[in-house]
Amino acid sequence: METITLERKKVYDPFLRIIHAWNGLAILLLIITGFFKKYLPKIIEHKVGFLVKLHVYIGIGLCVGLTLRIIWAMIGPSSARFLDLWHPRAWWKAVSQRKLDHYERFGHDVYSSFAYLAVYGLLLAQCTIGLILGPFRFDAFTHALPIEFLKEVHLAINYVLLLFVVVHVSMLIVHEKRQQAPLAQSMISGFQYKKK
């Protein structure tokens, strides 16, 4: 049996881990409440008003969490910053050569980081649309906006985010098996491991 030696490093700070947990929980709760509101209105018709309010409050919580994450990405430690997610040369090389090089590093994965940046963009759009459809929906402001179109975009982004959550968790499992190192726990303990 092969012995594997791992190097351990504290990478993710407590504030980043709390924001990650906050935003992840908010996204899951928004997906669940949105699903019940959209697809089970007859079954839960007496609770629809409550679900709408809950969805709006959780959405505001996500907006706060996303704002904190963006601020932390500008002033936090190096592993929390947007620069740790920005690897355009590696992305271009992967696309142009149709080959994924392996980057052994601490911090966010070079290729996954592109998806994370895209998700932040989608979350910004989702928060903006959600605020327009929810608490900031004033007739004087929104009468000129295509509300039904915004609802459809909001729903479509919801499906993309749901797909991201499934792929994100699946890839954590795949990477743990492939690298034979604990990966998912890094957002709990802050420690990342890599082979020496």
N, CA, C and O of each residue as an XYZ file, in Angstrom:
784
protein
N       0.841     -1.188      0.000
C       0.000      0.000      0.000
C       0.882      1.246      0.000
O       1.840      1.347      0.767
N       0.545      2.178     -0.863
C       1.329      3.400     -1.022
C       1.059      4.374      0.130
O      -0.087      4.584      0.527
N       2.129      4.957      0.654
C       1.996      5.971      1.690
C       1.991      7.345      1.030
O       2.860      7.659      0.217
N       1.010      8.152      1.388
C       0.894      9.482      0.821
C       1.228     10.503      1.901
O       0.667     10.471      2.997
N       2.144     11.403      1.581
C       2.505     12.469      2.507
C       1.853     13.756      2.028
O       1.983     14.144      0.867
N       1.149     14.410      2.944
C       0.430     15.621      2.596
C       1.046     16.832      3.287
O       1.493     16.762      4.432
N       1.053     17.930      2.564
C       1.452     19.215      3.134
C       0.168     19.945      3.515
O      -0.805     19.949      2.760
N       0.179     20.562      4.696
C      -1.019     21.228      5.204
C      -0.733     22.712      5.393
O       0.336     23.093      5.871
N      -1.700     23.546      5.012
C      -1.518     24.990      5.151
C      -2.864     25.635      5.470
O      -3.887     25.280      4.885
N      -2.852     26.584      6.400
C      -4.066     27.355      6.701
C      -4.259     28.353      5.557
O      -3.440     29.252      5.365
N      -5.342     28.188      4.802
C      -5.560     28.991      3.605
C      -6.758     29.925      3.766
O      -6.661     31.119      3.481
N      -7.880     29.386      4.219
C      -9.116     30.159      4.264
C      -9.373     30.692      5.669
O      -9.440     29.931      6.634
N      -9.517     32.010      5.767
C      -9.730     32.670      7.058
C     -11.157     32.447      7.562
O     -12.041     32.097      6.780
N     -11.386     32.646      8.862
C     -12.727     32.399      9.427
C     -13.833     33.240      8.781
O     -14.935     32.741      8.554
N     -13.549     34.499      8.487
C     -14.587     35.357      7.904
C     -15.012     34.842      6.533
O     -16.203     34.820      6.223
N     -14.057     34.430      5.716
C     -14.371     33.875      4.398
C     -15.218     32.612      4.539
O     -16.172     32.414      3.787
N     -14.873     31.770      5.491
C     -15.627     30.525      5.685
C     -17.050     30.801      6.155
O     -17.984     30.115      5.741
N     -17.221     31.806      7.022
C     -18.566     32.168      7.488
C     -19.390     32.722      6.330
O     -20.557     32.363      6.171
N     -18.788     33.598      5.517
C     -19.497     34.152      4.358
C     -19.869     33.036      3.388
O     -20.972     33.031      2.841
N     -18.959     32.095      3.172
C     -19.232     30.970      2.269
C     -20.425     30.162      2.777
O     -21.322     29.823      2.005
N     -20.434     29.857      4.065
C     -21.537     29.093      4.652
C     -22.844     29.886      4.575
O     -23.887     29.334      4.225
N     -22.787     31.166      4.899
C     -23.971     32.042      4.861
C     -24.560     32.071      3.448
O     -25.755     31.844      3.261
N     -23.713     32.352      2.462
C     -24.187     32.458      1.085
C     -24.669     31.113      0.549
O     -25.683     31.047     -0.145
N     -23.945     30.042      0.869
C     -24.364     28.714      0.427
C     -25.724     28.331      0.987
O     -26.576     27.812      0.265
N     -25.928     28.587      2.282
C     -27.220     28.284      2.903
C     -28.325     29.149      2.309
O     -29.426     28.666      2.044
N     -28.027     30.426      2.102
C     -29.026     31.326      1.508
C     -29.412     30.855      0.107
O     -30.593     30.851     -0.239
N     -28.434     30.461     -0.696
C     -28.725     29.997     -2.059
C     -29.611     28.755     -2.025
O     -30.580     28.660     -2.780
N     -29.282     27.807     -1.156
C     -30.102     26.588     -1.064
C     -31.523     26.911     -0.616
O     -32.483     26.381     -1.176
N     -31.667     27.777      0.389
C     -33.005     28.135      0.872
C     -33.800     28.907     -0.184
O     -35.014     28.741     -0.299
N     -33.113     29.742     -0.945
C     -33.799     30.464     -2.023
C     -34.262     29.511     -3.121
O     -35.357     29.666     -3.663
N     -33.431     28.533     -3.443
C     -33.827     27.539     -4.448
C     -35.046     26.763     -3.952
O     -35.994     26.539     -4.706
N     -35.020     26.355     -2.687
C     -36.129     25.573     -2.124
C     -37.416     26.395     -2.059
O     -38.470     25.936     -2.499
N     -37.330     27.612     -1.511
C     -38.551     28.428     -1.406
C     -39.067     28.823     -2.790
O     -40.276     28.866     -3.013
N     -38.158     29.110     -3.710
C     -38.584     29.430     -5.080
C     -39.261     28.248     -5.746
O     -40.253     28.407     -6.458
N     -38.716     27.055     -5.509
C     -39.306     25.841     -6.082
C     -40.730     25.630     -5.563
O     -41.650     25.385     -6.343
N     -40.908     25.729     -4.228
C     -42.237     25.526     -3.651
C     -43.218     26.575     -4.146
O     -44.372     26.268     -4.447
N     -42.755     27.807     -4.229
C     -43.623     28.900     -4.672
C     -44.029     28.724     -6.133
O     -45.170     29.004     -6.498
N     -43.102     28.263     -6.969
C     -43.362     28.150     -8.415
C     -44.133     26.880     -8.775
O     -45.064     26.926     -9.579
N     -43.748     25.746     -8.183
C     -44.259     24.463     -8.668
C     -45.302     23.795     -7.782
O     -45.966     22.854     -8.217
N     -45.457     24.260     -6.556
C     -46.444     23.623     -5.681
C     -47.447     24.625     -5.105
O     -47.811     24.513     -3.934
N     -47.901     25.595     -5.891
C     -48.782     26.619     -5.312
C     -50.123     26.074     -4.843
O     -50.681     26.569     -3.864
N     -50.649     25.060     -5.528
C     -51.953     24.508     -5.121
C     -51.836     23.774     -3.774
O     -52.720     23.880     -2.923
N     -50.753     23.043     -3.598
C     -50.563     22.273     -2.372
C     -50.324     23.194     -1.177
O     -50.773     22.915     -0.065
N     -49.618     24.286     -1.420
C     -49.251     25.167     -0.304
C     -49.897     26.546     -0.428
O     -49.336     27.534      0.044
N     -51.084     26.623     -1.065
C     -51.659     27.936     -1.363
C     -51.877     28.784     -0.115
O     -51.797     30.010     -0.193
N     -52.149     28.168      1.031
C     -52.345     28.948      2.253
C     -51.019     29.479      2.810
O     -51.019     30.322      3.707
N     -49.892     28.993      2.283
C     -48.570     29.425      2.751
C     -47.800     30.245      1.716
O     -46.656     30.619      1.972
N     -48.387     30.533      0.565
C     -47.668     31.223     -0.498
C     -47.207     32.600     -0.042
O     -46.065     32.976     -0.303
N     -48.056     33.356      0.626
C     -47.676     34.685      1.121
C     -46.482     34.604      2.053
O     -45.555     35.410      1.965
N     -46.510     33.621      2.949
C     -45.387     33.421      3.875
C     -44.117     33.072      3.108
O     -43.044     33.599      3.402
N     -44.240     32.175      2.118
C     -43.079     31.774      1.323
C     -42.495     32.942      0.535
O     -41.276     33.065      0.420
N     -43.351     33.791     -0.002
C     -42.871     34.949     -0.753
C     -42.073     35.864      0.171
O     -40.981     36.308     -0.184
N     -42.617     36.148      1.364
C     -41.903     37.004      2.332
C     -40.588     36.354      2.755
O     -39.555     37.019      2.828
N     -40.634     35.050      3.033
C     -39.421     34.337      3.441
C     -38.376     34.385      2.325
O     -37.194     34.610      2.585
N     -38.812     34.175      1.099
C     -37.916     34.215     -0.058
C     -37.270     35.601     -0.179
O     -36.073     35.711     -0.446
N     -38.063     36.645      0.016
C     -37.538     38.011     -0.076
C     -36.520     38.261      1.038
O     -35.453     38.815      0.776
N     -36.827     37.864      2.267
C     -35.908     38.096      3.387
C     -34.605     37.318      3.223
O     -33.522     37.837      3.494
N     -34.722     36.073      2.778
C     -33.508     35.288      2.526
C     -32.716     35.908      1.382
O     -31.486     35.944      1.420
N     -33.424     36.398      0.360
C     -32.758     37.074     -0.754
C     -31.992     38.311     -0.292
O     -30.874     38.556     -0.746
N     -32.585     39.084      0.604
C     -31.881     40.238      1.156
C     -30.648     39.772      1.927
O     -29.591     40.399      1.862
N     -30.796     38.660      2.659
C     -29.647     38.083      3.370
C     -28.535     37.687      2.414
O     -27.357     37.886      2.712
N     -28.905     37.122      1.260
C     -27.903     36.772      0.251
C     -27.235     38.034     -0.298
O     -26.021     38.055     -0.501
N     -28.009     39.066     -0.535
C     -27.436     40.332     -1.025
C     -26.410     40.874     -0.036
O     -25.344     41.341     -0.436
N     -26.727     40.812      1.247
C     -25.784     41.261      2.283
C     -24.537     40.379      2.255
O     -23.417     40.890      2.275
N     -24.724     39.059      2.207
C     -23.590     38.134      2.172
C     -22.723     38.320      0.941
O     -21.496     38.272      1.029
N     -23.349     38.532     -0.201
C     -22.602     38.743     -1.441
C     -21.822     40.059     -1.382
O     -20.677     40.133     -1.829
N     -22.452     41.090     -0.828
C     -21.760     42.376     -0.666
C     -20.543     42.215      0.235
O     -19.469     42.731     -0.072
N     -20.706     41.500      1.346
C     -19.572     41.257      2.256
C     -18.470     40.469      1.552
O     -17.285     40.740      1.746
N     -18.870     39.488      0.731
C     -17.869     38.684      0.013
C     -17.096     39.538     -0.982
O     -15.883     39.377     -1.121
N     -17.774     40.435     -1.669
C     -17.105     41.310     -2.630
C     -16.149     42.260     -1.903
O     -15.026     42.484     -2.356
N     -16.592     42.807     -0.790
C     -15.710     43.683      0.000
C     -14.502     42.902      0.486
O     -13.371     43.383      0.412
N     -14.747     41.675      0.993
C     -13.649     40.847      1.502
C     -12.692     40.446      0.374
O     -11.497     40.255      0.604
N     -13.220     40.323     -0.827
C     -12.379     39.986     -1.984
C     -11.456     41.137     -2.362
O     -10.507     40.955     -3.125
N     -11.734     42.321     -1.826
C     -10.878     43.478     -2.105
C      -9.943     43.812     -0.947
O      -8.858     44.351     -1.163
N     -10.360     43.494      0.295
C      -9.546     43.899      1.447
C      -9.067     42.730      2.305
O      -8.256     42.920      3.212
N      -9.557     41.531      2.028
C      -9.223     40.365      2.847
C      -7.846     39.814      2.536
O      -7.104     40.392      1.742
N      -7.502     38.691      3.164
C      -6.210     38.055      2.891
C      -6.120     37.572      1.443
O      -7.129     37.501      0.740
N      -4.921     37.246      1.012
C      -4.677     36.924     -0.407
C      -5.548     35.781     -0.913
O      -5.998     35.827     -2.058
N      -5.802     34.759     -0.102
C      -6.601     33.621     -0.580
C      -8.078     33.961     -0.722
O      -8.828     33.198     -1.330
N      -8.511     35.097     -0.170
C      -9.903     35.520     -0.283
C     -10.110     36.524     -1.409
O     -11.248     36.850     -1.745
N      -9.043     37.007     -1.982
C      -9.145     38.091     -2.968
C      -9.501     37.581     -4.352
O      -9.291     36.414     -4.685
N     -10.050     38.495     -5.152
C     -10.400     38.152     -6.524
C      -9.171     37.740     -7.329
O      -9.279     36.943     -8.261
N      -8.010     38.275     -6.976
C      -6.790     37.906     -7.703
C      -6.471     36.415     -7.565
O      -5.833     35.835     -8.444
N      -6.914     35.790     -6.460
C      -6.704     34.352     -6.297
C      -7.623     33.555     -7.225
O      -7.424     32.358     -7.429
N      -8.622     34.225     -7.779
C      -9.553     33.579     -8.698
C      -9.266     33.933    -10.155
O      -9.928     33.415    -11.054
N      -8.302     34.796    -10.399
C      -8.081     35.345    -11.739
C      -6.869     34.680    -12.379
O      -5.734     34.954    -11.989
N      -7.101     33.807    -13.358
C      -6.024     33.068    -14.031
C      -6.248     33.028    -15.543
O      -6.334     31.943    -16.117
N      -6.345     34.188    -16.198
C      -6.703     34.188    -17.622
C      -5.708     33.462    -18.525
O      -6.113     32.886    -19.535
N      -4.418     33.474    -18.188
C      -3.441     32.757    -19.035
C      -3.697     31.251    -19.016
O      -3.658     30.588    -20.053
N      -3.956     30.731    -17.834
C      -4.236     29.292    -17.714
C      -5.527     28.937    -18.438
O      -5.607     27.898    -19.093
N      -6.536     29.790    -18.324
C      -7.806     29.518    -19.004
C      -7.623     29.563    -20.516
O      -8.125     28.700    -21.237
N      -6.896     30.580    -20.993
C      -6.677     30.704    -22.433
C      -5.878     29.515    -22.965
O      -6.177     28.982    -24.033
N      -4.860     29.108    -22.208
C      -4.042     27.970    -22.623
C      -4.902     26.703    -22.702
O      -4.767     25.912    -23.635
N      -5.776     26.521    -21.726
C      -6.645     25.337    -21.719
C      -7.580     25.335    -22.922
O      -7.819     24.286    -23.521
N      -8.108     26.499    -23.279
C      -9.029     26.589    -24.410
C      -8.275     26.451    -25.735
O      -8.689     25.700    -26.618
N      -7.178     27.174    -25.862
C      -6.458     27.179    -27.145
C      -5.767     25.852    -27.434
O      -5.677     25.439    -28.590
N      -5.273     25.171    -26.380
C      -4.578     23.902    -26.588
C      -5.474     22.695    -26.305
O      -5.065     21.552    -26.514
N      -6.681     22.947    -25.833
C      -7.618     21.882    -25.458
C      -6.974     20.882    -24.507
O      -7.089     19.666    -24.664
N      -6.294     21.446    -23.514
C      -5.580     20.607    -22.557
C      -5.581     21.300    -21.199
O      -5.313     22.498    -21.098
N      -5.884     20.530    -20.161
C      -5.864     21.063    -18.805
C      -4.553     20.679    -18.131
O      -4.305     19.508    -17.846
N      -3.719     21.686    -17.882
C      -2.505     21.439    -17.112
C      -2.878     21.300    -15.646
O      -3.910     21.810    -15.208
N      -2.045     20.617    -14.898
C      -2.302     20.453    -13.470
C      -1.514     21.515    -12.701
O      -0.293     21.609    -12.825
N      -2.222     22.303    -11.915
C      -1.585     23.344    -11.106
C      -1.672     22.945     -9.637
O      -2.754     22.973     -9.050
N      -0.545     22.575     -9.041
C      -0.474     22.238     -7.618
C      -0.270     23.539     -6.862
O       0.818     24.115     -6.889
N      -1.301     23.996     -6.197
C      -1.190     25.245     -5.456
C      -2.201     25.247     -4.320
O      -3.184     24.506     -4.330
N      -1.933     26.093     -3.356
C      -2.912     26.320     -2.306
C      -3.839     27.437     -2.759
O      -3.429     28.320     -3.512
N      -5.066     27.402     -2.309
C      -6.048     28.406     -2.699
C      -7.072     27.813     -3.648
O      -7.191     26.594     -3.772
N      -7.796     28.673     -4.304
C      -8.847     28.224     -5.219
C      -8.242     27.535     -6.439
O      -7.185     27.931     -6.930
N      -8.918     26.515     -6.913
C      -8.483     25.794     -8.096
C      -8.459     26.734     -9.304
O      -9.367     27.544     -9.490
N      -7.419     26.618    -10.114
C      -7.214     27.512    -11.254
C      -8.395     27.467    -12.226
O      -8.843     28.511    -12.700
N      -8.898     26.280    -12.523
C      -9.987     26.168    -13.492
C     -11.353     26.404    -12.859
O     -12.227     27.010    -13.480
N     -11.542     25.935    -11.639
C     -12.819     26.157    -10.954
C     -13.058     27.634    -10.689
O     -14.201     28.087    -10.622
N     -11.984     28.373    -10.541
C     -12.125     29.792    -10.207
C     -12.875     30.559    -11.304
O     -13.548     31.548    -11.014
N     -12.764     30.116    -12.546
C     -13.531     30.755    -13.629
C     -15.029     30.603    -13.355
O     -15.798     31.549    -13.522
N     -15.431     29.409    -12.934
C     -16.845     29.163    -12.603
C     -17.270     29.997    -11.401
O     -18.390     30.505    -11.365
N     -16.385     30.143    -10.416
C     -16.727     30.940     -9.234
C     -16.978     32.395     -9.619
O     -17.929     33.013     -9.140
N     -16.128     32.937    -10.481
C     -16.327     34.320    -10.923
C     -17.644     34.456    -11.691
O     -18.370     35.436    -11.523
N     -17.940     33.476    -12.527
C     -19.203     33.495    -13.266
C     -20.388     33.433    -12.304
O     -21.388     34.123    -12.503
N     -20.277     32.615    -11.272
C     -21.358     32.508    -10.282
C     -21.532     33.824     -9.531
O     -22.660     34.233     -9.257
N     -20.431     34.490     -9.198
C     -20.563     35.805     -8.552
C     -21.317     36.776     -9.462
O     -22.155     37.545     -8.990
N     -21.023     36.743    -10.759
C     -21.753     37.590    -11.698
C     -23.235     37.249    -11.739
O     -24.085     38.140    -11.739
N     -23.543     35.950    -11.774
C     -24.948     35.521    -11.763
C     -25.639     35.909    -10.463
O     -26.798     36.322    -10.474
N     -24.936     35.779     -9.349
C     -25.525     36.154     -8.062
C     -25.798     37.654     -7.987
O     -26.808     38.078     -7.425
N     -24.896     38.455     -8.554
C     -25.140     39.900     -8.612
C     -26.392     40.198     -9.431
O     -27.226     41.010     -9.032
N     -26.516     39.534    -10.579
C     -27.714     39.717    -11.403
C     -28.957     39.247    -10.655
O     -29.992     39.912    -10.681
N     -28.851     38.110     -9.994
C     -29.980     37.544     -9.255
C     -30.426     38.473     -8.126
O     -31.621     38.689     -7.924
N     -29.457     39.016     -7.397
C     -29.780     39.942     -6.305
C     -30.432     41.211     -6.847
O     -31.411     41.700     -6.284
N     -29.897     41.733     -7.923
C     -30.452     42.951     -8.516
C     -31.893     42.724     -8.975
O     -32.786     43.513     -8.668
N     -32.104     41.641     -9.710
C     -33.457     41.332    -10.187
C     -34.386     41.048     -9.010
O     -35.527     41.508     -8.988
N     -33.892     40.288     -8.032
C     -34.706     39.964     -6.865
C     -35.130     41.205     -6.091
O     -36.265     41.287     -5.621
N     -34.226     42.168     -5.959
C     -34.579     43.415     -5.265
C     -35.607     44.219     -6.056
O     -36.491     44.853     -5.480
N     -35.482     44.185     -7.376
C     -36.469     44.889     -8.214
C     -37.841     44.217     -8.101
O     -38.862     44.898     -8.002
N     -37.862     42.896     -8.115
C     -39.134     42.167     -8.056
C     -39.717     42.128     -6.652
O     -40.924     41.955     -6.481
N     -38.868     42.288     -5.655
C     -39.320     42.151     -4.272
C     -39.468     43.469     -3.555
O     -40.404     44.222     -3.823
N     -38.555     43.761     -2.643
C     -38.741     44.911     -1.753
C     -38.693     46.268     -2.437
O     -39.257     47.226     -1.909
N     -38.044     46.390     -3.588
C     -37.949     47.689     -4.262
C     -38.927     47.802     -5.422
O     -38.728     48.608     -6.332
N     -39.965     47.009     -5.390
C     -40.932     47.025     -6.488
C     -41.965     48.137     -6.239
O     -42.997     47.927     -5.602
N     -41.655     49.286     -6.751
C     -42.557     50.425     -6.660
C     -43.064     50.722     -8.064
O     -42.292     50.741     -9.022
N     -44.347     50.951     -8.174
C     -44.921     51.189     -9.496
C     -44.251     52.346    -10.222
O     -44.074     52.297    -11.439
N     -43.881     53.378     -9.490
C     -43.246     54.536    -10.123
C     -41.907     54.153    -10.749
O     -41.485     54.746    -11.742
N     -41.243     53.159    -10.163
C     -39.925     52.753    -10.641
C     -40.008     51.610    -11.642
O     -39.298     51.606    -12.647
N     -40.863     50.653    -11.371
C     -40.853     49.412    -12.150
C     -41.871     49.372    -13.288
O     -41.873     48.419    -14.067
N     -42.733     50.375    -13.405
C     -43.776     50.299    -14.448
C     -43.189     50.219    -15.858
O     -43.818     49.668    -16.761
N     -41.994     50.762    -16.048
C     -41.372     50.742    -17.378
C     -40.507     49.504    -17.596
O     -40.005     49.287    -18.699
N     -40.332     48.699    -16.566
C     -39.477     47.519    -16.680
C     -40.290     46.303    -17.139
O     -41.476     46.192    -16.830
N     -39.655     45.411    -17.866
C     -40.349     44.188    -18.306
C     -40.376     43.152    -17.168
O     -39.547     42.243    -17.126
N     -41.328     43.303    -16.263
C     -41.381     42.489    -15.043
C     -41.465     40.994    -15.355
O     -40.754     40.198    -14.742
N     -42.317     40.608    -16.292
C     -42.455     39.177    -16.617
C     -41.155     38.619    -17.180
O     -40.773     37.490    -16.868
N     -40.482     39.399    -17.999
C     -39.182     38.986    -18.538
C     -38.168     38.828    -17.400
O     -37.412     37.857    -17.372
N     -38.151     39.774    -16.469
C     -37.228     39.694    -15.324
C     -37.513     38.460    -14.471
O     -36.588     37.829    -13.960
N     -38.793     38.117    -14.317
C     -39.146     36.897    -13.570
C     -38.576     35.657    -14.262
O     -38.065     34.751    -13.603
N     -38.667     35.622    -15.592
C     -38.140     34.481    -16.343
C     -36.614     34.409    -16.240
O     -36.057     33.321    -16.095
N     -35.944     35.545    -16.314
C     -34.484     35.579    -16.159
C     -34.103     35.125    -14.758
O     -33.159     34.355    -14.585
N     -34.842     35.606    -13.751
C     -34.597     35.226    -12.361
C     -34.713     33.705    -12.193
O     -33.895     33.085    -11.514
N     -35.720     33.125    -12.808
C     -35.932     31.674    -12.742
C     -34.828     30.927    -13.487
O     -34.330     29.910    -13.003
N     -34.444     31.425    -14.660
C     -33.383     30.764    -15.439
C     -32.059     30.781    -14.673
O     -31.348     29.777    -14.638
N     -31.731     31.911    -14.065
C     -30.497     31.978    -13.261
C     -30.586     31.016    -12.092
O     -29.587     30.409    -11.706
N     -31.772     30.873    -11.528
C     -31.979     29.919    -10.439
C     -31.582     28.508    -10.872
O     -30.923     27.791    -10.120
N     -31.983     28.106    -12.086
C     -31.632     26.771    -12.581
C     -30.124     26.633    -12.793
O     -29.544     25.588    -12.499
N     -29.504     27.678    -13.298
C     -28.047     27.642    -13.499
C     -27.344     27.515    -12.152
O     -26.386     26.753    -12.019
N     -27.817     28.257    -11.155
C     -27.207     28.176     -9.821
C     -27.425     26.796     -9.195
O     -26.539     26.273     -8.519
N     -28.589     26.216     -9.418
C     -28.842     24.860     -8.928
C     -27.872     23.879     -9.573
O     -27.312     23.018     -8.895
N     -27.675     24.008    -10.873
C     -26.706     23.164    -11.575
C     -25.300     23.378    -11.005
O     -24.560     22.416    -10.796
N     -24.935     24.639    -10.754
C     -23.623     24.932    -10.173
C     -23.449     24.242     -8.821
O     -22.395     23.663     -8.557
N     -24.460     24.296     -7.968
C     -24.371     23.664     -6.641
C     -24.115     22.168     -6.797
O     -23.255     21.610     -6.116
N     -24.853     21.524     -7.684
C     -24.688     20.077     -7.904
C     -23.280     19.778     -8.428
O     -22.613     18.873     -7.926
N     -22.829     20.527     -9.427
C     -21.499     20.310     -9.998
C     -20.416     20.625     -8.958
O     -19.436     19.889     -8.843
N     -20.590     21.715     -8.202
C     -19.615     22.128     -7.185
C     -19.399     21.017     -6.148
O     -18.263     20.651     -5.848
N     -20.484     20.496     -5.614
C     -20.381     19.431     -4.606
C     -19.831     18.152     -5.238
O     -19.005     17.468     -4.632
N     -20.279     17.827     -6.442
C     -19.775     16.631     -7.138
C     -18.276     16.728     -7.389
O     -17.548     15.757     -7.181
N     -17.813     17.880     -7.831
C     -16.388     18.047     -8.121
C     -15.544     18.021     -6.851
O     -14.393     17.587     -6.889
N     -16.094     18.478     -5.727
C     -15.375     18.334     -4.456
C     -15.103     16.855     -4.174
O     -14.003     16.477     -3.770
N     -16.117     16.038     -4.392
C     -15.975     14.597     -4.163
C     -14.961     14.000     -5.132
O     -14.097     13.224     -4.724
N     -15.059     14.357     -6.420
C     -14.135     13.839     -7.440
C     -12.696     14.248     -7.115
O     -11.786     13.420     -7.164
N     -12.493     15.520     -6.787
C     -11.134     15.999     -6.488
C     -10.563     15.324     -5.244
O      -9.374     15.006     -5.200
N     -11.405     15.105     -4.236
C     -10.918     14.413     -3.034
C     -10.441     13.010     -3.373
O      -9.392     12.577     -2.897
N     -11.200     12.304     -4.186
C     -10.797     10.939     -4.557
C      -9.541     10.949     -5.426
O      -8.638     10.136     -5.234
N      -9.493     11.882     -6.387
C      -8.356     11.942     -7.302
C      -7.080     12.365     -6.576
O      -6.024     11.764     -6.777
N      -7.171     13.392     -5.737
C      -5.984     13.918     -5.058
C      -5.662     13.167     -3.774
O      -4.589     13.355     -3.199
N      -6.567     12.330     -3.323
C      -6.404     11.569     -2.085
C      -6.039     12.497     -0.928
O      -5.164     12.198     -0.115
N      -6.730     13.623     -0.882
C      -6.512     14.607      0.179
C      -7.862     15.218      0.541
O      -8.705     15.423     -0.332
N      -8.070     15.509      1.824
C      -9.346     16.112      2.228
C      -9.477     17.524      1.651
O      -8.601     18.366      1.847
N     -10.555     17.765      0.953
C     -10.744     19.060      0.309
C     -11.954     19.793      0.877
O     -11.865     20.978      1.198
N     -13.072     19.106      1.004
C     -14.312     19.751      1.430
C     -14.190     20.357      2.825
O     -14.816     21.378      3.111
N     -13.416     19.758      3.671
C     -13.299     20.258      5.044
C     -12.580     21.598      5.124
O     -12.602     22.237      6.176
N     -11.941     22.044      4.038
C     -11.184     23.296      4.088
C     -12.073     24.497      4.376
O     -11.593     25.490      4.923
N     -13.348     24.437      4.025
C     -14.255     25.537      4.347
C     -14.787     25.439      5.773
O     -15.531     26.312      6.220
N     -14.410     24.386      6.484
C     -14.751     24.275      7.902
C     -13.526     24.601      8.752
O     -13.590     25.420      9.668
N     -12.412     23.948      8.434
C     -11.198     24.129      9.233
C     -10.304     25.272      8.744
O      -9.550     25.856      9.521
N     -10.396     25.579      7.468
C      -9.508     26.590      6.875
C      -8.234     26.006      6.308
O      -7.491     26.696      5.610
N      -7.966     24.724      6.603
C      -6.742     24.073      6.142
C      -6.956     23.401      4.790
O      -7.979     22.763      4.545
N      -5.970     23.562      3.928
C      -5.944     22.838      2.672
C      -4.754     21.886      2.688
O      -3.739     22.139      3.337
N      -4.906     20.789      1.957
C      -3.856     19.769      1.877
C      -3.480     19.553      0.425
O      -4.327     19.633     -0.465
N      -2.212     19.280      0.192
C      -1.777     18.833     -1.128
C      -0.641     17.850     -0.942
O       0.037     17.849      0.086
N      -0.440     17.008     -1.956
C       0.627     16.021     -1.889
C       1.969     16.721     -1.924
O       2.155     17.706     -2.639
N       2.914     16.192     -1.134
C       4.266     16.747     -1.140
C       5.030     16.245     -2.349
O       6.194     16.600     -2.535
